Amino acid sequence: MLVDISHERQQQLLRQRNLFAMTSAGLGITLIIATSLAVTREREIVLLPTIPRQLTVSSAGVEADYLELVTRDAALVLLNRSPEGLDYWMAEILKLADPASYGRLKADLVAIVEEQRGSDVTQAFVIRSMTVDPTALTSDVTGTLKTFVGAQVIASDERRFRFRWTYRGLRLALAGFSQLPTQDSSKEA
């Protein structure tokens, strides 16, 4: 009787050992496959014709080059507008907005749209210089802001704007913008 109990116990331990060995082998094979896929997977790079070099985006933070390129594009969209494209203009800026700042930015943009809609006032901005601070997530853009009524230039002023950004996950988002005082001006945008 003790032999039967001993034999039964040994068979049970043998089944457990075999199950453990199969599970370990399966996990080992899965690990090898996952590692080989990670090492040999294709790397995707998005190439844009407007950037002269390859950029990488990391969760560790924003590179100065990336912040500069995003600021350049955002400044050109934000500061170049005409009455014919106001709805598109506002929609494109709001795509860049940080969710926490979305409502405030939309209110500012709606005020600009209501003021400019139906007029002949067009605005064009020519960037002269830019400084970026990836640590503080700010960028300052300086340039000439030209205001047109019809085809006639009615103002051409040196202006400086500050863009504030947030970086969550891998998304750089616009948190706000303002006009900084220059020697000629001290208005808010």
Secondary structure by P-SEA (a helix, b strand, c coil): caaaaaaaaaaaaaaaaaaaaaaaaaaaaaaaaaaaaaaacbbbbbbbccccbbbbbbcccccaaaaaaaaaaaaaaaaccccccaaaaaaaaaaaccccaaaaaaaaaaaaaaacccccbbbbbbbccccccccccbbbbbbbbbbbccccccbbbbbbbbbbbcccccbbbbcbbbbcccccccccc
